[in-house]
Structure formats: structure tokens, C-alpha cells
């Protein structure tokens, strides 16, 4: 009997996962349509930005303008702007581009950057840019994420078990201040405090990224301040969530019953209360994981960290539309996949949940 029940549960989870996985594709199409339309409608001329300040004959400027516009796929051979709908189909890979190639998302090609170029003034492949910067971001965000999650959980549990104590009130005030403080401002304060105490701003320099950077001691020195900033940013909300969820659980009748049976407070908190408070915590933690790839844009920008966050910020400022589309598509896909994984993990956290 138990084996039959187990098979039914596995089948239901498998069917649920398959249905949710199939929903990802039309959702991604919708995300790409909205993103492409908004990026195309945003102000600024990417061709003019790429040309920069021009000193010379106007005829040469127009010729180079049309050449770059044709090369990146914004203009046709006559110098007329290509329809947005056509450009979107080319980005998907359903139509050939100006060079007679059919390279798009469905072919696994993220395109070429309009801002970052290589020899011959050709845009660098976006996949190469993301791959080269990915490791810097992961080395920054992964330890910060792990440390902030552990600290937030511990702080939230202590606050809930010592409600209205000096510790609870002090952490609550600090959390409110930290939560209302913009990330870039917090990064500046961390940088300023480090400068006054250690005469070290943490603004990255070229020597910190000598290859192989994993064996470079200077790299880890410059890693400290941005990691501290990300830890302080990440633990505030999660600590408050842990506290509120645990306080709500501790007021339930079954907790009173567990205490009446003579169970120790430690068992009541960690075996009964904390496990039932995990669902919203797992949700927040799981949905924060896609941010590990993108990194903290503002933190990387303040400290000059050459990760994906800096790349995404620069691409937005320089109107690098292929890079912006690629990042939106990747983040959208990651969010949907992790949303599915979070939903499936509920059954592991709480065996009562069925699909």
C-alpha cells in the first residue's frame, strides 16, 4: 500500500513539473516581446553613441553612420531604419540578418555586442563576454549569499525567541535603517568607513585581476568590501521574514501542546516551529539565487568590480540592445526555472504538500 502511495506521489510531482516546465517557453516569449519593445522604444541613438564625438566632414560621418547601422542590423542598404518587428524576428532567428545569416536565440546564439568590439570593429560575441565576466561575479556573490542567509536565519531566530528584548529592538531599528538605505549609498558608507579605519577604499585596481586571479592574493583583498556590502544588503529582509514567520508559528496551539508535553525549548523551536516557518524562507532564498548570475549591479558599479553587474549597467548606458536583450532573456529563464525548483522543494520541506 505504501509503495502504491509513493508511486502516485512521484507521478503527481513529475506531471506537475512537466506542465510547469512547458509553461516556461510561452512565458519567455512574452518576456522577450515586452523587453524588445521597451528597449527599442527607449531614447538614445546606439549608432551615435558608438561613433562618439565626431570631428570631420559631415559626408564621412553619414557614410560611417550608415555603415555601422547596417552592420549591427538597425539600417538597411539604403540607410532606412529596419522595422522593429523584423528585427525581433531576426533576434529570435526566424529571419536572416543583413549579412545573410540566420543566428538567433533558437539557434543558441545570443548575438554580438554593439558596444564591446574586437579587431575590425566587429562586436564581440555576447556569450564570450558573459563567460569571461561570470567567474568574477560568482566569486563575489556566492560567499555573500551564503553568509547573509546563515546570518539572517540565526538573527531572525534569536529575535523571535527574545521578542521585545534590547537585542530584538536594536536589530529591528538597524534592519529598518538598512532596508531603507539604497545599495549604492551603503556601498559608499562601507568604502568611507574602510578608508578612515584602514586607509583602504576597496575601489578595484588592475593588479587585483592578474591571471590566474584565483591564486592572486590581491584579488581576495579587494573582494572583502563588496562582499560585506552584499551581506549587509541581503540579510536585512530575510532576518525580518524569519522573525515574523517564527513568531507567528510560536503562537500556534500545537506549539503550546509541545511545551505542555515537557519538550525542551530547543526542540520546540528547531524541530517543530522553525521547520514550519521554512516555506516562505525557502521561497525568498530560492528566488534570490538567479541574482547570483547577475550580481549586484550597484555594488559592482561603486567598487569597479568587473563582473556581470558592471557589464549590464554599461550596456544600458551605452544602449547596447543585444546585450540588454540577452540579459533579460537569461534572467527571465533563470527566474522561471528557480521558481519551479522552489515549488517542487516545498514537498521536501513539508511532506503534507501534494501536487
N, C-alpha and C positions, 0 to 999 in steps of 0.2 A: 504493500500500500504506500509506504513512504517513498519507494522508488518511483511509483507512478506519479505521485505528487511532485517529486523532484523533476521528473521529465516534463510535466505540464508547466512548471515554473520556468524551466530553461527555455522551453518553446515560446512561452509568452514574452520573455525578455528578448529572445532572438527576433521574434516577429516585430516587437516594438522598436528594436534597434534598426532593423531593416527599413521599416517605414520612415522613421526619423532620418535615417541616412539618405533616403531617396528625396526627402523634402529639402535637403541641403542644396541640391542643384538649382531648382527654380528660385530658391531664396537668393543664391549667389547671383543669378541672372538679374533679379530685381535690384540687388545692391549695386551691381555693375552699371545698370542703366541709370539709376539715380546719381551715382558718383560721376559717371561720364558727363551727364547733362550739367551737373553743378560745376564741374571743373571746366567744361567748355564755355559755360556762361560767366565764369569768373573774370574780372577785369585784368588787363595786362596783356601785352603782346610778347609771347615767348621768343619770337624771332628777333624782335628788337632788343630784348634782354640779352639774347645770345650774342648779338652784334656788339652791344656795349656802346660806349661813347665813340661816335664816328667823326673823324676829321678827314675830309676828302671830297671828291666830286659826287654830286647827287646821283649821277647816272651809274657810277660804280656802286654806290650804296644800294640803289634799286635792283641792280643786277645781282649783287650778292644776297640781298634780301630775298629775291625770288628763288635763288639757287638753294639757300638754306631752307626756305619754306617748302620747296619741292622735295628736298632730301628728307625732311622729317615728316612729310605727309600732310602738311597743312594747306599747301597750294598745289594746283595742277600745273601743267606745262605752260599754260598761258598766264600764270600768275594769279588766277582766280582762287578764292577760298573754296576748299572742298567741303561739301555738305557734312554736317555733324553725324547724320545717320550713316553715311558711307564710311566715315572714319571709325564709327563704333563697330560696324560690321568687319572692317579691316582689323580692328583691335581684337575682335573675337576670333578672326581667322577664316571668315566665310568669304572674303573677297581679297583679291590680290592688291598689293600696295603699289606705289608709284614705280618701284623697281621690278615689278612683275613677280614678286614673291608673295606667298600666302603663309605668313607667320603670325600666329596669334595665340590666344590663351588655349584654344582647343588643341593646338599643336605643341603646347607646353613651352611656348616662347613668351617671355614677359616683355619683350621689346628692347629697344635701345634708348638710353637716356638722351634728353635734349641738352642737358647742362654739362654733364661729365662726358668729355670726349677723349679720344685717343688719337694716335697718329693718323694724319689725313683728315682731321676734323670730323671723324666719324664717331657717333655716340657709342659709349661703352655699353655692352650688354648689361641689362639691369640685374640679371641673375648673378653675374660676376660681382657687381657692386654689393649686392646683399650678402653674398657668401663671404666676401673679404671683410665686411664690417660686422658680420654676425657674431664672431667669437668675442670681439671687444664688448659687445652688448651683453652676451651671456655671462662673461666673467664679472660684469658689473651687477646685473640684475638678479642672477641666480642666488648668490650668497645673501644679497639684501632681502630677497623674497623669503628665503628660509629663516633667516634671523628674525625678520619682522613678524612672521607667522608664529614662531615659537614664543617670542616675547609678548606678542599681543594676546596669545592664549593664556599664558601664565599671568599676565597683568589682569586680564578680564576675570579669571577665576579668583584671584586674590581680592579684587574689588567686590565681586559678588559675595564672597564668604565673609568679607569685612565691611558690609554696607554701612555707609554714613560714618565710617572712621576717618581719621585725619588722612590716612593713606588714600582712601576712596575719594574724598573731597579734593585732595591735592591733584591726584591723577585725572579726575574729571575736569578740573579747571585747566590743567595742562593740555588735555585732549581737545577741549573746546578751542583753546588758542591755536593749537597745532592744526586742527581741522579747518579753521577759518583762514589760515595763513597760506597764501599762494606758494606753490612749489618753488618757483624761481626766487621768491623772496627768502624762503627758508634756506635755499642753497647759498644765497648771498650772506645770510647771517652765519651759517656754518663756516663759510670761507673767511668772513671777517673775524670770527672768534678764533679760528686757527691761526690767522695772521698775527693777532695780538698775543696769543699764548706761545706759538711756536715759530712765528715769522715765516709761515708757510701758507700760501693761498690755495694750493691744490689745483690751480689752473695748469692743465697738462702741457707738457713740452715734448718736442720731438724725441728727446733721449729716452722718454718713457716707453716708446713703442719700437725700440730696436728689436729686430727679429733675431732669434725667436723670443717673442715678448714673454712667453711663459717662464723662461729662465732669466729674465731681466728683473733684477731686484727693484729698480726704479719704478717699474710698472706697478708693483704692488704698493709702493708708497703713494703714488698718485691715485690709486684705487680707493684709499681709505675715506676721504671726504665725500665723494659722490655716493659711496655705499652708506655712510652714516646718514646722508640726506634722504636716500631712498628708504632706509629702515625707519626713520622718524616719520616719513610721509605715509608708509604702508601700515604701520602698527596702530595708528590712531583710530581709524574706523573699525578695524577688526577687534580691537580691545573693547570698544564701546559695545559692539554687537555681541561679543562673548559675554560681557557683563549682563546686558539686558536679557539675553536668552536664558542664561543660567539663573538669574533672579526670578524669571517667570516660571521656570521649571521647579525651583525650590519652594514655590508657593503651592504646588500641586498636592493633592491628597495622598498620592502613593508615596511621596517623599516623607510626609508625616507618618505614614504607616511604617515605612522602612526604619525611621528613627525610633518609633514605638517598639519595634521588634528588638531593639538593642544593638543595631548595627552601628559601627563606628562612623564618625563624621566623614572620615576619609572615604570609606566605602560608599556612603550615601552620595557624596559629591562626585566621585570619579566613576563609580560603577553604575549608578542609576541616573543622576542628574546630568552630568556632562555628556554622556552618550546621547541622550535625548535632545540635547541642545546643539548637536553637531550638524544637523541638516542645513540650517541657514549658514553656518560657518563654512561647511563644505561648498555650498553654492558660491559664496563670495570668493573663497580661495581658488576654486576651480575656474571661475570666470576671470580671475586676475592672471591666470597662467599665460594666456595669449599675449599679455603685455610684456612678458619676458622677452619675446622676439623683438618687439618694437622698442623696448627700453623706455626710459623716462625722457621724453623729448626735452623738457625744460631743464632737467638736471644735466643732461649731456651738453645742452647748449651753454649753460652757465660755466661748466668746468672745461669745456672744449674737448669732451670725450669723443673720439672718432667712431662712435657706434652707429647703429641704425637710426637712433633718435635724431642725431645731427643730420644724417642723410635725409630723413623725412622732412625735417624743418627747412633745410636748404632747398629741397625740391619744391616745397610750397612757395617759398620766397622767390625762387627763380622760375616759377610757372613750368616746371618740368612735368608735363602732363602724363607721359608714360610711367614715370616713377610714382607719381601720386596714384594713378590707377592700379598699378601693381601692388602697392602697399595696402590700398583699400580692399582690393580683392583678397590678398593674403590674410589680412586681419579679419575680414568678414568670414572667410573659410575657417580660420582657426577658432574664432568665437563660436561658430556653429558646431564644430567638431567637439570642442570642450564643453559646450552646453549639453550635447548628447552624452558625453562621458560623465558629466556631473549628474545628470538624471539617472543614468544607469548605476552610478555609485550609491544612490540612495538606498537601493536594496541591500547593499553591503553594510551600510551604517545602521539601517533599521530593517530587520528581516520581515516586519509586518507589511512592508510596502510590496504590492504586486502590480504587475503590468498587464 
